[in-house]
Amino acid sequence: MQADEQKVLNIIGRMPEDSNMDEIIYRLYVLHKISSGQGAVKQGKTIAGEEFKREIDSW
């Protein structure tokens, strides 16, 4: 089994048995986004808080 496939199976295996497909997909989506964000931090692909605030203020 591939590493990602095993991660997905582990996540699903820890969920309550009465979880529906929407809950499973949402949990996988959120965990994927968290993992992506952690990877971006490790690669230095982030911006400082003040720069982020300036971007938001310009909206």
C-alpha distance matrix in Angstrom:
0.0 3.8 6.5 8.4 6.5 6.4 10.0 11.0 10.2 12.1 14.8 15.3 15.5 18.3 20.3 23.3 22.8 25.5 23.7 24.1 22.1 24.3 23.7 19.9 20.1 22.7 20.9 17.8 20.5 22.4 19.7 18.6 22.3 22.8 20.0 21.5 24.9 24.0 22.7 26.0 28.0 26.4 27.2 30.7 30.4 32.6 36.3 38.9 39.9 43.4 42.1 39.9 42.9 45.0 42.5 42.5 46.3 46.6 45.0
3.8 0.0 3.8 5.6 5.2 6.2 8.7 10.1 10.7 12.4 14.4 15.5 16.3 18.6 20.5 23.8 23.9 26.2 24.0 24.3 21.9 23.6 23.0 19.3 19.0 21.3 19.6 16.2 18.3 20.3 17.5 15.9 19.5 20.1 17.0 18.2 21.7 20.9 19.3 22.5 24.6 23.0 23.7 27.2 26.8 29.1 32.8 35.5 36.7 40.1 38.7 36.6 39.7 41.7 39.2 39.3 43.1 43.3 41.8
6.5 3.8 0.0 3.8 5.5 5.2 6.3 8.8 10.0 10.6 12.4 14.4 15.2 16.8 18.9 22.5 23.1 25.5 23.1 23.8 21.7 23.0 21.9 18.4 18.2 19.9 17.7 14.6 16.7 18.1 14.9 13.6 17.1 17.1 14.0 15.7 18.9 17.6 16.3 19.8 21.6 19.9 21.0 24.4 24.3 26.4 30.1 32.6 33.7 37.2 36.0 33.9 37.0 39.2 36.9 37.0 40.8 41.2 39.9
8.4 5.6 3.8 0.0 3.8 5.4 5.0 6.3 8.7 9.8 10.6 12.4 14.1 15.6 17.0 20.6 21.4 23.3 20.6 20.9 18.6 19.6 18.7 15.3 14.6 16.4 14.5 11.1 13.1 14.8 12.0 10.4 14.0 14.6 11.8 13.2 16.6 16.1 15.0 18.1 20.2 19.3 20.2 23.4 22.7 24.6 28.2 30.8 31.7 35.1 33.9 31.5 34.5 36.7 34.2 34.2 38.0 38.3 36.8
6.5 5.2 5.5 3.8 0.0 3.8 5.4 5.2 6.3 8.7 10.0 10.7 12.2 14.5 15.8 19.1 19.2 21.3 18.9 19.1 16.8 18.5 17.9 14.1 13.9 16.4 14.7 11.5 14.0 16.1 13.7 12.6 16.3 17.2 14.8 16.4 19.8 19.4 18.6 21.7 23.8 22.9 23.9 27.0 26.3 28.0 31.5 34.1 34.8 38.3 37.1 34.5 37.4 39.6 37.0 36.7 40.5 40.9 39.1
6.4 6.2 5.2 5.4 3.8 0.0 3.8 5.4 5.1 6.1 8.6 9.9 10.3 12.4 14.5 17.9 18.2 20.8 18.8 19.7 18.1 19.9 18.6 14.9 15.5 17.6 15.2 12.6 15.6 17.0 14.1 13.8 17.6 17.6 15.3 17.5 20.5 19.6 19.2 22.6 24.1 23.1 24.5 27.7 27.3 28.9 32.4 34.7 35.4 39.0 38.1 35.6 38.4 40.8 38.5 38.1 41.9 42.6 40.9
10.0 8.7 6.3 5.0 5.4 3.8 0.0 3.8 5.5 5.1 6.2 8.6 9.7 10.8 12.8 16.4 17.5 19.8 17.4 18.5 17.0 18.1 16.4 13.0 13.6 15.0 12.3 9.7 12.7 13.6 10.4 10.6 14.2 13.9 11.8 14.5 17.2 16.2 16.3 19.6 21.0 20.3 22.0 24.9 24.5 25.8 29.2 31.3 31.8 35.4 34.7 32.2 34.8 37.4 35.2 34.7 38.5 39.3 37.7
11.0 10.1 8.8 6.3 5.2 5.4 3.8 0.0 3.8 5.4 5.1 6.2 8.4 10.1 11.0 14.5 15.1 17.1 14.4 15.1 13.3 14.7 13.3 9.7 10.2 12.2 10.0 7.3 10.7 12.3 9.9 10.0 13.7 14.2 12.8 15.1 17.9 17.7 17.9 20.9 22.6 22.4 23.9 26.5 25.7 26.7 30.0 32.3 32.5 36.0 35.2 32.4 34.9 37.4 35.0 34.3 38.0 38.8 36.8
10.2 10.7 10.0 8.7 6.3 5.1 5.5 3.8 0.0 3.8 5.5 5.2 5.9 8.7 10.1 13.2 13.3 15.8 13.8 14.9 13.7 15.8 14.4 10.8 12.2 14.6 12.2 10.3 13.9 15.4 13.1 13.7 17.4 17.6 16.2 18.7 21.4 21.0 21.3 24.4 25.9 25.5 27.2 29.9 29.3 30.3 33.6 35.7 35.8 39.4 38.7 35.9 38.3 41.0 38.6 37.8 41.5 42.4 40.4
12.1 12.4 10.6 9.8 8.7 6.1 5.1 5.4 3.8 0.0 3.8 5.5 5.0 6.3 8.9 12.3 13.2 16.0 14.3 16.2 15.6 17.2 15.0 11.8 13.7 15.2 12.1 10.9 14.5 15.0 12.3 13.7 17.1 16.5 15.3 18.3 20.6 19.6 20.4 23.7 24.7 24.2 26.3 28.9 28.6 29.4 32.7 34.4 34.5 38.2 37.8 35.1 37.4 40.2 38.2 37.3 40.9 42.1 40.3
14.8 14.4 12.4 10.6 10.0 8.6 6.2 5.1 5.5 3.8 0.0 3.8 5.4 5.3 6.7 10.4 12.0 14.2 11.8 13.7 13.1 14.2 11.7 8.7 10.7 11.6 8.4 7.7 11.4 11.6 9.3 11.2 14.4 13.9 13.4 16.4 18.4 17.9 19.1 22.1 23.1 23.1 25.3 27.6 26.9 27.4 30.4 32.1 31.9 35.5 35.2 32.3 34.4 37.3 35.3 34.2 37.8 39.0 37.1
15.3 15.5 14.4 12.4 10.7 9.9 8.6 6.2 5.2 5.5 3.8 0.0 3.8 5.4 5.3 8.4 9.1 11.2 9.0 10.7 10.3 12.1 10.0 6.9 9.6 11.3 8.8 8.5 12.3 13.2 11.7 13.4 16.6 16.7 16.5 19.1 21.3 21.2 22.3 25.0 26.3 26.5 28.5 30.7 29.8 30.3 33.2 35.0 34.6 38.2 37.8 34.7 36.7 39.6 37.3 36.0 39.6 40.8 38.6
15.5 16.3 15.2 14.1 12.2 10.3 9.7 8.4 5.9 5.0 5.4 3.8 0.0 3.8 5.6 8.0 8.4 11.5 10.5 12.9 13.3 15.4 13.0 10.3 13.3 14.9 12.1 12.0 15.8 16.4 14.5 16.4 19.6 19.2 18.8 21.8 23.8 23.3 24.4 27.4 28.4 28.3 30.5 32.9 32.3 32.8 35.8 37.4 37.0 40.7 40.5 37.5 39.4 42.4 40.4 39.1 42.6 43.9 41.9
18.3 18.6 16.8 15.6 14.5 12.4 10.8 10.1 8.7 6.3 5.3 5.4 3.8 0.0 3.8 6.7 8.7 11.5 10.4 13.4 14.3 15.6 12.6 10.6 13.8 14.3 11.1 11.9 15.5 15.2 13.3 16.0 18.7 17.7 17.8 21.1 22.5 21.9 23.6 26.5 27.0 27.1 29.7 31.7 31.3 31.4 34.2 35.5 34.9 38.5 38.7 35.6 37.4 40.6 38.8 37.3 40.8 42.4 40.4
20.3 20.5 18.9 17.0 15.8 14.5 12.8 11.0 10.1 8.9 6.7 5.3 5.6 3.8 0.0 3.8 6.3 8.3 6.7 9.9 11.3 12.4 9.2 7.9 11.5 11.9 9.2 10.9 14.2 14.0 13.1 15.9 18.2 17.7 18.4 21.4 22.7 22.7 24.5 27.0 27.7 28.4 30.7 32.5 31.7 31.6 34.2 35.5 34.6 38.1 38.2 35.0 36.5 39.7 37.8 36.0 39.4 41.0 38.8
23.3 23.8 22.5 20.6 19.1 17.9 16.4 14.5 13.2 12.3 10.4 8.4 8.0 6.7 3.8 0.0 3.8 5.5 5.5 9.3 11.8 13.1 10.1 9.8 13.6 13.9 11.9 14.1 17.1 16.8 16.4 19.3 21.4 21.0 22.0 24.9 26.1 26.1 28.1 30.5 31.2 31.9 34.3 36.0 35.1 34.8 37.2 38.4 37.2 40.7 40.9 37.6 38.8 42.1 40.2 38.2 41.5 43.2 40.8
22.8 23.9 23.1 21.4 19.2 18.2 17.5 15.1 13.3 13.2 12.0 9.1 8.4 8.7 6.3 3.8 0.0 3.8 5.5 8.6 11.2 13.4 11.2 10.7 14.4 15.5 14.0 15.6 18.8 19.2 18.9 21.3 23.7 23.7 24.4 27.1 28.7 28.8 30.5 33.0 33.9 34.6 36.7 38.6 37.6 37.5 40.1 41.4 40.4 43.8 43.9 40.5 41.9 45.0 42.9 41.0 44.2 45.8 43.2
25.5 26.2 25.5 23.3 21.3 20.8 19.8 17.1 15.8 16.0 14.2 11.2 11.5 11.5 8.3 5.5 3.8 0.0 3.8 6.3 9.8 11.6 9.8 10.4 13.9 14.7 14.0 16.1 18.7 19.2 19.6 21.9 24.0 24.3 25.5 27.9 29.3 29.9 31.7 33.8 34.8 35.8 37.9 39.5 38.2 37.9 40.2 41.6 40.3 43.6 43.6 40.1 41.2 44.3 42.2 40.0 43.1 44.6 41.9
23.7 24.0 23.1 20.6 18.9 18.8 17.4 14.4 13.8 14.3 11.8 9.0 10.5 10.4 6.7 5.5 5.5 3.8 0.0 3.8 6.8 8.2 6.1 6.7 10.1 10.9 10.4 12.5 14.9 15.5 16.1 18.4 20.3 20.8 22.1 24.3 25.7 26.5 28.3 30.3 31.4 32.6 34.5 36.1 34.7 34.4 36.7 38.2 36.9 40.2 40.1 36.6 37.8 40.8 38.6 36.5 39.7 41.1 38.4
24.1 24.3 23.8 20.9 19.1 19.7 18.5 15.1 14.9 16.2 13.7 10.7 12.9 13.4 9.9 9.3 8.6 6.3 3.8 0.0 3.8 5.6 5.4 6.4 8.8 10.1 10.9 12.5 14.4 15.7 16.8 18.5 20.3 21.5 22.8 24.5 26.1 27.4 28.8 30.5 32.1 33.4 34.9 36.5 34.7 34.6 36.8 38.5 37.4 40.5 40.1 36.5 37.7 40.5 38.0 35.9 39.2 40.3 37.4
22.1 21.9 21.7 18.6 16.8 18.1 17.0 13.3 13.7 15.6 13.1 10.3 13.3 14.3 11.3 11.8 11.2 9.8 6.8 3.8 0.0 3.8 5.5 5.1 6.1 8.5 9.9 10.6 12.1 14.2 15.4 16.3 18.3 20.0 21.0 22.3 24.3 25.8 26.8 28.4 30.4 31.6 32.8 34.5 32.6 32.7 35.1 37.1 36.2 39.2 38.5 35.0 36.5 39.0 36.3 34.5 37.9 38.6 35.7
24.3 23.6 23.0 19.6 18.5 19.9 18.1 14.7 15.8 17.2 14.2 12.1 15.4 15.6 12.4 13.1 13.4 11.6 8.2 5.6 3.8 0.0 3.8 5.5 5.2 6.0 8.5 9.9 10.4 12.1 14.2 15.2 16.4 18.3 19.8 20.8 22.4 24.3 25.6 26.8 28.6 30.3 31.4 32.8 30.6 30.4 32.5 34.4 33.3 36.2 35.5 31.9 33.3 35.8 33.1 31.1 34.4 35.2 32.2
23.7 23.0 21.9 18.7 17.9 18.6 16.4 13.3 14.4 15.0 11.7 10.0 13.0 12.6 9.2 10.1 11.2 9.8 6.1 5.4 5.5 3.8 0.0 3.8 5.5 5.1 6.1 8.6 9.8 10.5 12.2 14.0 15.3 16.5 18.2 19.8 21.1 22.5 24.2 25.7 27.1 28.7 30.2 31.6 29.8 29.4 31.5 33.2 31.9 35.0 34.7 31.1 32.4 35.2 32.8 30.8 34.0 35.3 32.5
19.9 19.3 18.4 15.3 14.1 14.9 13.0 9.7 10.8 11.8 8.7 6.9 10.3 10.6 7.9 9.8 10.7 10.4 6.7 6.4 5.1 5.5 3.8 0.0 3.8 5.5 5.2 6.2 8.6 10.1 10.7 12.2 14.3 15.5 16.5 18.2 20.1 21.2 22.5 24.4 26.0 27.1 28.6 30.4 28.7 28.8 31.3 33.2 32.3 35.6 35.1 31.6 33.3 36.0 33.6 31.9 35.4 36.4 33.8
20.1 19.0 18.2 14.6 13.9 15.5 13.6 10.2 12.2 13.7 10.7 9.6 13.3 13.8 11.5 13.6 14.4 13.9 10.1 8.8 6.1 5.2 5.5 3.8 0.0 3.8 5.5 5.1 6.1 8.6 10.0 10.4 12.3 14.3 15.2 16.3 18.3 20.0 20.9 22.4 24.4 25.7 26.8 28.5 26.5 26.7 29.2 31.3 30.7 33.8 32.9 29.5 31.3 33.7 31.0 29.5 33.0 33.7 31.1
22.7 21.3 19.9 16.4 16.4 17.6 15.0 12.2 14.6 15.2 11.6 11.3 14.9 14.3 11.9 13.9 15.5 14.7 10.9 10.1 8.5 6.0 5.1 5.5 3.8 0.0 3.8 5.5 5.0 6.1 8.6 9.7 10.6 12.3 14.1 15.2 16.5 18.4 19.9 21.0 22.7 24.4 25.7 26.9 24.9 24.6 26.8 28.7 27.7 30.8 30.1 26.6 28.2 30.8 28.3 26.5 30.0 31.0 28.3
20.9 19.6 17.7 14.5 14.7 15.2 12.3 10.0 12.2 12.1 8.4 8.8 12.1 11.1 9.2 11.9 14.0 14.0 10.4 10.9 9.9 8.5 6.1 5.2 5.5 3.8 0.0 3.8 5.4 5.2 6.1 8.5 10.0 10.6 12.2 14.1 15.4 16.6 18.3 20.0 21.3 22.7 24.4 25.8 24.3 24.0 26.5 28.2 27.3 30.7 30.3 26.9 28.6 31.5 29.2 27.6 31.1 32.3 30.0
17.8 16.2 14.6 11.1 11.5 12.6 9.7 7.3 10.3 10.9 7.7 8.5 12.0 11.9 10.9 14.1 15.6 16.1 12.5 12.5 10.6 9.9 8.6 6.2 5.1 5.5 3.8 0.0 3.8 5.6 5.2 6.0 8.6 9.9 10.4 12.1 14.2 15.3 16.3 18.3 20.0 21.1 22.4 24.3 22.7 23.0 25.8 27.9 27.5 30.9 30.1 26.9 29.1 31.7 29.2 28.0 31.7 32.6 30.3
20.5 18.3 16.7 13.1 14.0 15.6 12.7 10.7 13.9 14.5 11.4 12.3 15.8 15.5 14.2 17.1 18.8 18.7 14.9 14.4 12.1 10.4 9.8 8.6 6.1 5.0 5.4 3.8 0.0 3.8 5.5 5.1 6.2 8.7 9.9 10.5 12.3 14.3 15.3 16.5 18.5 20.1 21.0 22.5 20.5 20.6 23.2 25.4 25.0 28.2 27.2 23.9 26.0 28.4 25.8 24.6 28.3 29.0 26.7
22.4 20.3 18.1 14.8 16.1 17.0 13.6 12.3 15.4 15.0 11.6 13.2 16.4 15.2 14.0 16.8 19.2 19.2 15.5 15.7 14.2 12.1 10.5 10.1 8.6 6.1 5.2 5.6 3.8 0.0 3.8 5.4 5.1 6.2 8.6 9.8 10.6 12.4 14.2 15.3 16.7 18.5 20.0 21.1 19.3 18.9 21.3 23.1 22.4 25.7 25.1 21.8 23.7 26.5 24.2 22.8 26.4 27.6 25.5
19.7 17.5 14.9 12.0 13.7 14.1 10.4 9.9 13.1 12.3 9.3 11.7 14.5 13.3 13.1 16.4 18.9 19.6 16.1 16.8 15.4 14.2 12.2 10.7 10.0 8.6 6.1 5.2 5.5 3.8 0.0 3.8 5.4 5.1 6.1 8.5 9.8 10.5 12.3 14.2 15.4 16.6 18.4 20.0 18.8 18.8 21.6 23.4 23.1 26.6 26.1 23.1 25.3 28.1 26.0 25.0 28.7 29.8 28.1
18.6 15.9 13.6 10.4 12.6 13.8 10.6 10.0 13.7 13.7 11.2 13.4 16.4 16.0 15.9 19.3 21.3 21.9 18.4 18.5 16.3 15.2 14.0 12.2 10.4 9.7 8.5 6.0 5.1 5.4 3.8 0.0 3.8 5.5 5.1 6.1 8.6 9.9 10.5 12.3 14.3 15.4 16.5 18.4 16.8 17.4 20.4 22.8 23.0 26.3 25.3 22.4 25.0 27.4 25.0 24.4 28.2 28.9 27.2
22.3 19.5 17.1 14.0 16.3 17.6 14.2 13.7 17.4 17.1 14.4 16.6 19.6 18.7 18.2 21.4 23.7 24.0 20.3 20.3 18.3 16.4 15.3 14.3 12.3 10.6 10.0 8.6 6.2 5.1 5.4 3.8 0.0 3.8 5.4 5.0 6.1 8.6 9.8 10.5 12.4 14.3 15.2 16.4 14.5 14.5 17.2 19.5 19.5 22.8 21.7 18.7 21.3 23.7 21.3 20.6 24.4 25.2 23.5
22.8 20.1 17.1 14.6 17.2 17.6 13.9 14.2 17.6 16.5 13.9 16.7 19.2 17.7 17.7 21.0 23.7 24.3 20.8 21.5 20.0 18.3 16.5 15.5 14.3 12.3 10.6 9.9 8.7 6.2 5.1 5.5 3.8 0.0 3.8 5.4 5.1 6.2 8.6 9.9 10.7 12.5 14.3 15.4 14.2 13.9 16.6 18.4 18.3 21.9 21.4 18.5 21.0 23.7 21.8 21.2 24.8 26.1 24.8
20.0 17.0 14.0 11.8 14.8 15.3 11.8 12.8 16.2 15.3 13.4 16.5 18.8 17.8 18.4 22.0 24.4 25.5 22.1 22.8 21.0 19.8 18.2 16.5 15.2 14.1 12.2 10.4 9.9 8.6 6.1 5.1 5.4 3.8 0.0 3.8 5.4 5.1 6.2 8.7 10.0 10.6 12.4 14.3 13.6 14.2 17.5 19.6 20.1 23.7 22.9 20.5 23.3 25.8 23.8 23.7 27.4 28.3 27.2
21.5 18.2 15.7 13.2 16.4 17.5 14.5 15.1 18.7 18.3 16.4 19.1 21.8 21.1 21.4 24.9 27.1 27.9 24.3 24.5 22.3 20.8 19.8 18.2 16.3 15.2 14.1 12.1 10.5 9.8 8.5 6.1 5.0 5.4 3.8 0.0 3.8 5.5 5.1 6.2 8.7 9.9 10.6 12.3 10.8 11.8 15.2 17.8 18.7 22.0 20.7 18.4 21.5 23.6 21.3 21.5 25.2 25.7 24.7
24.9 21.7 18.9 16.6 19.8 20.5 17.2 17.9 21.4 20.6 18.4 21.3 23.8 22.5 22.7 26.1 28.7 29.3 25.7 26.1 24.3 22.4 21.1 20.1 18.3 16.5 15.4 14.2 12.3 10.6 9.8 8.6 6.1 5.1 5.4 3.8 0.0 3.8 5.3 5.0 6.3 8.7 9.9 10.5 9.1 9.0 12.2 14.4 15.1 18.5 17.5 15.2 18.2 20.5 18.6 18.8 22.4 23.3 22.5
24.0 20.9 17.6 16.1 19.4 19.6 16.2 17.7 21.0 19.6 17.9 21.2 23.3 21.9 22.7 26.1 28.8 29.9 26.5 27.4 25.8 24.3 22.5 21.2 20.0 18.4 16.6 15.3 14.3 12.4 10.5 9.9 8.6 6.2 5.1 5.5 3.8 0.0 3.8 5.4 5.1 6.3 8.7 9.9 9.9 10.1 13.5 15.3 16.3 19.8 19.2 17.3 20.3 22.8 21.3 21.6 25.1 26.2 25.7
22.7 19.3 16.3 15.0 18.6 19.2 16.3 17.9 21.3 20.4 19.1 22.3 24.4 23.6 24.5 28.1 30.5 31.7 28.3 28.8 26.8 25.6 24.2 22.5 20.9 19.9 18.3 16.3 15.3 14.2 12.3 10.5 9.8 8.6 6.2 5.1 5.3 3.8 0.0 3.8 5.4 5.1 6.2 8.6 8.6 10.2 13.9 16.4 18.0 21.3 20.1 18.6 21.9 23.9 22.1 22.9 26.4 27.0 26.6
26.0 22.5 19.8 18.1 21.7 22.6 19.6 20.9 24.4 23.7 22.1 25.0 27.4 26.5 27.0 30.5 33.0 33.8 30.3 30.5 28.4 26.8 25.7 24.4 22.4 21.0 20.0 18.3 16.5 15.3 14.2 12.3 10.5 9.9 8.7 6.2 5.0 5.4 3.8 0.0 3.8 5.4 5.1 6.1 5.0 6.6 10.4 13.2 15.1 18.1 16.6 15.2 18.7 20.4 18.6 19.7 23.2 23.6 23.4
28.0 24.6 21.6 20.2 23.8 24.1 21.0 22.6 25.9 24.7 23.1 26.3 28.4 27.0 27.7 31.2 33.9 34.8 31.4 32.1 30.4 28.6 27.1 26.0 24.4 22.7 21.3 20.0 18.5 16.7 15.4 14.3 12.4 10.7 10.0 8.7 6.3 5.1 5.4 3.8 0.0 3.8 5.4 5.1 5.8 6.0 9.5 11.3 13.2 16.5 15.6 14.6 17.9 19.8 18.7 19.8 23.0 23.9 24.1
26.4 23.0 19.9 19.3 22.9 23.1 20.3 22.4 25.5 24.2 23.1 26.5 28.3 27.1 28.4 31.9 34.6 35.8 32.6 33.4 31.6 30.3 28.7 27.1 25.7 24.4 22.7 21.1 20.1 18.5 16.6 15.4 14.3 12.5 10.6 9.9 8.7 6.3 5.1 5.4 3.8 0.0 3.8 5.5 7.7 9.1 12.5 14.3 16.6 19.7 18.8 18.1 21.5 23.3 22.2 23.5 26.6 27.4 27.7
27.2 23.7 21.0 20.2 23.9 24.5 22.0 23.9 27.2 26.3 25.3 28.5 30.5 29.7 30.7 34.3 36.7 37.9 34.5 34.9 32.8 31.4 30.2 28.6 26.8 25.7 24.4 22.4 21.0 20.0 18.4 16.5 15.2 14.3 12.4 10.6 9.9 8.7 6.2 5.1 5.4 3.8 0.0 3.8 5.5 8.3 11.7 14.2 17.0 19.7 18.1 17.7 21.4 22.6 21.2 23.0 26.1 26.3 26.7
30.7 27.2 24.4 23.4 27.0 27.7 24.9 26.5 29.9 28.9 27.6 30.7 32.9 31.7 32.5 36.0 38.6 39.5 36.1 36.5 34.5 32.8 31.6 30.4 28.5 26.9 25.8 24.3 22.5 21.1 20.0 18.4 16.4 15.4 14.3 12.3 10.5 9.9 8.6 6.1 5.1 5.5 3.8 0.0 3.8 5.6 8.5 10.7 13.8 16.2 14.7 14.8 18.3 19.4 18.4 20.4 23.2 23.5 24.4
30.4 26.8 24.3 22.7 26.3 27.3 24.5 25.7 29.3 28.6 26.9 29.8 32.3 31.3 31.7 35.1 37.6 38.2 34.7 34.7 32.6 30.6 29.8 28.7 26.5 24.9 24.3 22.7 20.5 19.3 18.8 16.8 14.5 14.2 13.6 10.8 9.1 9.9 8.6 5.0 5.8 7.7 5.5 3.8 0.0 3.8 7.0 10.3 13.0 15.3 13.2 12.8 16.5 17.4 15.8 17.8 20.8 20.9 21.4
32.6 29.1 26.4 24.6 28.0 28.9 25.8 26.7 30.3 29.4 27.4 30.3 32.8 31.4 31.6 34.8 37.5 37.9 34.4 34.6 32.7 30.4 29.4 28.8 26.7 24.6 24.0 23.0 20.6 18.9 18.8 17.4 14.5 13.9 14.2 11.8 9.0 10.1 10.2 6.6 6.0 9.1 8.3 5.6 3.8 0.0 3.8 6.8 9.3 11.8 10.1 9.4 13.0 14.4 13.2 14.9 17.8 18.3 19.0
36.3 32.8 30.1 28.2 31.5 32.4 29.2 30.0 33.6 32.7 30.4 33.2 35.8 34.2 34.2 37.2 40.1 40.2 36.7 36.8 35.1 32.5 31.5 31.3 29.2 26.8 26.5 25.8 23.2 21.3 21.6 20.4 17.2 16.6 17.5 15.2 12.2 13.5 13.9 10.4 9.5 12.5 11.7 8.5 7.0 3.8 0.0 3.8 6.5 8.3 6.4 6.5 10.0 11.0 10.3 12.4 14.9 15.5 16.7
38.9 35.5 32.6 30.8 34.1 34.7 31.3 32.3 35.7 34.4 32.1 35.0 37.4 35.5 35.5 38.4 41.4 41.6 38.2 38.5 37.1 34.4 33.2 33.2 31.3 28.7 28.2 27.9 25.4 23.1 23.4 22.8 19.5 18.4 19.6 17.8 14.4 15.3 16.4 13.2 11.3 14.3 14.2 10.7 10.3 6.8 3.8 0.0 3.8 5.5 5.3 6.3 8.7 10.1 10.8 12.5 14.4 15.7 17.4
39.9 36.7 33.7 31.7 34.8 35.4 31.8 32.5 35.8 34.5 31.9 34.6 37.0 34.9 34.6 37.2 40.4 40.3 36.9 37.4 36.2 33.3 31.9 32.3 30.7 27.7 27.3 27.5 25.0 22.4 23.1 23.0 19.5 18.3 20.1 18.7 15.1 16.3 18.0 15.1 13.2 16.6 17.0 13.8 13.0 9.3 6.5 3.8 0.0 3.8 5.5 5.0 6.1 8.7 9.9 10.5 12.2 14.3 15.8
43.4 40.1 37.2 35.1 38.3 39.0 35.4 36.0 39.4 38.2 35.5 38.2 40.7 38.5 38.1 40.7 43.8 43.6 40.2 40.5 39.2 36.2 35.0 35.6 33.8 30.8 30.7 30.9 28.2 25.7 26.6 26.3 22.8 21.9 23.7 22.0 18.5 19.8 21.3 18.1 16.5 19.7 19.7 16.2 15.3 11.8 8.3 5.5 3.8 0.0 3.8 5.4 5.0 6.3 8.7 9.9 10.5 12.4 14.7
42.1 38.7 36.0 33.9 37.1 38.1 34.7 35.2 38.7 37.8 35.2 37.8 40.5 38.7 38.2 40.9 43.9 43.6 40.1 40.1 38.5 35.5 34.7 35.1 32.9 30.1 30.3 30.1 27.2 25.1 26.1 25.3 21.7 21.4 22.9 20.7 17.5 19.2 20.1 16.6 15.6 18.8 18.1 14.7 13.2 10.1 6.4 5.3 5.5 3.8 0.0 3.8 5.4 5.1 6.3 8.8 9.9 10.8 13.1
39.9 36.6 33.9 31.5 34.5 35.6 32.2 32.4 35.9 35.1 32.3 34.7 37.5 35.6 35.0 37.6 40.5 40.1 36.6 36.5 35.0 31.9 31.1 31.6 29.5 26.6 26.9 26.9 23.9 21.8 23.1 22.4 18.7 18.5 20.5 18.4 15.2 17.3 18.6 15.2 14.6 18.1 17.7 14.8 12.8 9.4 6.5 6.3 5.0 5.4 3.8 0.0 3.8 5.4 5.1 6.3 8.6 10.0 11.2
42.9 39.7 37.0 34.5 37.4 38.4 34.8 34.9 38.3 37.4 34.4 36.7 39.4 37.4 36.5 38.8 41.9 41.2 37.8 37.7 36.5 33.3 32.4 33.3 31.3 28.2 28.6 29.1 26.0 23.7 25.3 25.0 21.3 21.0 23.3 21.5 18.2 20.3 21.9 18.7 17.9 21.5 21.4 18.3 16.5 13.0 10.0 8.7 6.1 5.0 5.4 3.8 0.0 3.8 5.4 5.1 6.1 8.6 10.2
45.0 41.7 39.2 36.7 39.6 40.8 37.4 37.4 41.0 40.2 37.3 39.6 42.4 40.6 39.7 42.1 45.0 44.3 40.8 40.5 39.0 35.8 35.2 36.0 33.7 30.8 31.5 31.7 28.4 26.5 28.1 27.4 23.7 23.7 25.8 23.6 20.5 22.8 23.9 20.4 19.8 23.3 22.6 19.4 17.4 14.4 11.0 10.1 8.7 6.3 5.1 5.4 3.8 0.0 3.8 5.5 5.0 6.2 9.0
42.5 39.2 36.9 34.2 37.0 38.5 35.2 35.0 38.6 38.2 35.3 37.3 40.4 38.8 37.8 40.2 42.9 42.2 38.6 38.0 36.3 33.1 32.8 33.6 31.0 28.3 29.2 29.2 25.8 24.2 26.0 25.0 21.3 21.8 23.8 21.3 18.6 21.3 22.1 18.6 18.7 22.2 21.2 18.4 15.8 13.2 10.3 10.8 9.9 8.7 6.3 5.1 5.4 3.8 0.0 3.8 5.5 5.2 6.8
42.5 39.3 37.0 34.2 36.7 38.1 34.7 34.3 37.8 37.3 34.2 36.0 39.1 37.3 36.0 38.2 41.0 40.0 36.5 35.9 34.5 31.1 30.8 31.9 29.5 26.5 27.6 28.0 24.6 22.8 25.0 24.4 20.6 21.2 23.7 21.5 18.8 21.6 22.9 19.7 19.8 23.5 23.0 20.4 17.8 14.9 12.4 12.5 10.5 9.9 8.8 6.3 5.1 5.5 3.8 0.0 3.8 5.4 5.4
46.3 43.1 40.8 38.0 40.5 41.9 38.5 38.0 41.5 40.9 37.8 39.6 42.6 40.8 39.4 41.5 44.2 43.1 39.7 39.2 37.9 34.4 34.0 35.4 33.0 30.0 31.1 31.7 28.3 26.4 28.7 28.2 24.4 24.8 27.4 25.2 22.4 25.1 26.4 23.2 23.0 26.6 26.1 23.2 20.8 17.8 14.9 14.4 12.2 10.5 9.9 8.6 6.1 5.0 5.5 3.8 0.0 3.8 5.5
46.6 43.3 41.2 38.3 40.9 42.6 39.3 38.8 42.4 42.1 39.0 40.8 43.9 42.4 41.0 43.2 45.8 44.6 41.1 40.3 38.6 35.2 35.3 36.4 33.7 31.0 32.3 32.6 29.0 27.6 29.8 28.9 25.2 26.1 28.3 25.7 23.3 26.2 27.0 23.6 23.9 27.4 26.3 23.5 20.9 18.3 15.5 15.7 14.3 12.4 10.8 10.0 8.6 6.2 5.2 5.4 3.8 0.0 3.8
45.0 41.8 39.9 36.8 39.1 40.9 37.7 36.8 40.4 40.3 37.1 38.6 41.9 40.4 38.8 40.8 43.2 41.9 38.4 37.4 35.7 32.2 32.5 33.8 31.1 28.3 30.0 30.3 26.7 25.5 28.1 27.2 23.5 24.8 27.2 24.7 22.5 25.7 26.6 23.4 24.1 27.7 26.7 24.4 21.4 19.0 16.7 17.4 15.8 14.7 13.1 11.2 10.2 9.0 6.8 5.4 5.5 3.8 0.0
